[in-house]
Amino acid sequence: MSDRSPDRRTVLRATGLVAAGGLTGLAGCTAGSGGDGGSGEGDSTDTDEPTATPESSGDDGSSGGDGTDTGGDSGNASFDGWFDDVDNYDGVVDETSADEVTVEVGTEANGGYYGFGPAAVRVSTGTTVVWEWTGQGSSHNVAAEDGSFESELVSEEGHTFSHTFDSSGTTKYACTPHKAMGMKGVVVVE
């Protein structure tokens, strides 16, 4: 992994590319494959270096029929195929110790700058998620699938939109014009 500077996004992106290239059917549609059991590293929860929980076959089968992740602490979330066409989903990044979490809008993914970075985060109740535009790609927005929030369509670098998650559950969101290209994300609230 001697790419560019080893920042968190580079490491997560490289990990996802290795996993996607080395496993068939990584998108949560497999039964009995995936995962090497190596999620024991990174036990310390440092807010500067969140750890990603890779998606696996869902050992406990914990996903509700309505798309909510009921797996609380399992980390084996399938999100009912939400990330099937998202090439930068590397697992759920644990940010439960942070009061505010930043997700980049317009990260390199899905054949251009059509990604959220990280694609999935786990936060505690009361956490504010701030989406910050990179200025890459065209105009993007952030829209919850359940209609609970939606930003305006923006292209300028540094623009922010925030939402405070006051109750537990899973919220799927997307960039409306680029959803079909795989520009999707999830916030899991404990």
N, C-alpha and C positions, 0 to 999 in steps of 0.2 A: 504494500500500500504506500509506495513512495511517490504519490502524486504531487499536488500542490501543497500549500501549508496545511498541516493536519488539524484544521478547525473542526468543530462538531459536525457541521453540515457535510463536509468532505468525507469524514469518517462514516457518517450515517449513509451517505449516498453510495460510497464504495462498498459498504457492507451489504446494502440492498442489491447492488449490481452483482456482487459475488453470489449472494443467495439466489437471486433470480436466474443467474446463469447456471448454477449448480443443482437446482432442484426443479423438477417438473411439476407443474400445477401448484405453484406457490400461492396462488391467489385465493386460497381457502376452500377450494373445491375438491381437495384430496381427502381421503380417509385413510389414516394410518401411516402417512408419510410426513416428512418435514421435521425439523427440529433436531438438534443434536444434544439437547439437554444442557447446553452451555449457557444458561441464563443466570448462573450463580455469580458471575463476576459483576463488579460494579455495585457491591452491597452498600457502599456509602452513598448518601443522597446529597450531593453537592449541587447547589442550584446553578453553578456555572457549567457543570458538565452533566446534564440529565442523561439518563440511560434509556435506551429504547428496548422495548420488549418485543421481540420478533413474533410475527404471526406464525402459528403452527396449526396443526390439524384440529385443535380444540379438544384436548383430552377430556374436558369435563362437559363438552357440548353445550356450553353456557351462552347461548344467544337467543334472545326472545324472538318470537315470530314477527314482531313489529319493527325490528331493526335495532332494538336497544340491546346493549351489551349487558348481560346480567352476570358476567363473570367477575365482578368486583375486583378481587385480588389475583385472578388467574393469569391475566396478561394474554390469554389465548383467545383473542377477539376476532371474529370473522366479519362482523358488521354486515352480515347478509349479502356479501358480494359487492359492497359499496366500493371497495378498492380494487376490484378485478381489473379495471382498465387504468389504474394509477401506477406509473412506474417508479415513483419516488416514495412509496409507502414502505417504510422499513420496520414498522412496529409502532407501538404506543410509547411516546416519550414521557417519562414520569416527571412531572413538574409539581407534584402535590405539596412540596415544601415552599413554593413561591406564591406570593400574594398577587403578582402580576406576571403574565407570560406573554412573550411576543412571538407571533407567527408571521413569517414573511409572505407577502403576496407577490407572485410573479417570479418564483424561483425556477431554476432550470429543471424541467421535467416534461414528459409527455410530448417530446418532439419540439420543444421550444421553451419559452418562459411561461409555462402553463401549470405551475405547481404552487402548493402551499408548503412552507418549510418551518417546522416539520408538518407532515400531513396529518398526524394524529398525536394529541397530547392528553395526558391524564392530569387533572387538577383537583384541588379540594373545593368544597362548597365555599362560595364567597370570593373566588378568584376572578380577577379581571383578565380577559384575553384581549390583547391589543394586536390587531393585524396591521402590519406596516408594509406599504408598497415599495418595491425595489425600483420601480420605474422601467422595468424590463418587460418586453412583450407589448401588447396593446392594452386597452382599457380593461380593468378587472373590477369585480365587486365580490362581496362576501355575503351570501344569502343562506340562511338556515332553511333546511328542507321543511321544518315544521312551521315556518313563518314567524318565528319568535324574534328575528332580527334580519336586517338587510341594509347594507351600505349602498352608497351611490356608486356609479360606474366611474372609475378614476384611473388615470395613467401616470400621474406625476409621482416621482420618487419622494419618499418621506411622508406621504399622506398616511394618516392613521384612522382606524375605526376601532372602537372597543365595545365589549359587552361583558357584563358581570354575570357569572353563572351562580345563581342563588339556591338552586336545588340540584340534587343528584340525578344522574341519568346520562344519556348519550345524545349528543346533538350532531347530526350530520349537516354539513354545509358544502356549498360549491360556489364557483364563479359562474354566474348564469350563462354568459355567452360561451364559456369554454368547458362547461360541464361534460358535454359529449366527448371532449378531448381528454378527459380524466382529471380536470382541475377540481379536486374534491378534498375535503378534510373532515375530521371528526374531533370533537372535544368530549372526553369522558370525564364526568364530574362525580367524585366520591363524596 
